Each structure stands twice: as structure tokens, then as C-alpha cells.
Amino acid sequence: MLGELSARNAISGKVHASYTAFRERSAPWSRVSIEAVLRARGQTFFLVPMEQKR
């Protein structure tokens, strides 16, 4: 859906591309921080890699 909206004009497309690139770069670091918090709380953590979600 966001892809469709971003195709409507150039500015929306640039914003969507920038956000998507950021999300791809930041996902591994988010996983590291989430795992650390849950380990500190004594909980387990399981996350499906992004490659498998597509």
C-alpha cells in the first residue's frame, strides 16, 4: 500500500525509498537491542529474519 502511495508523486517516492533503506539498515541493530532487553528480563526472543517475511 505504501508503495502505491509513493508512486503518486516524486516527493512521496523519495520519502518512501529513504524510509525503506533506513529500515533495512536499522533492523539488525533493533534486533540486537531487543534481544539484550529481553535477556536482561530473563525472557527468550525469537524473530523471523526479514528475508523470510517477504
Secondary structure, 3 states (H helix, E strand, C coil): CHHHHHCCCHHHHHHHHHHHHHHHHHHHHHHHHHHHHHHHCCCCCCCCCHHHHC
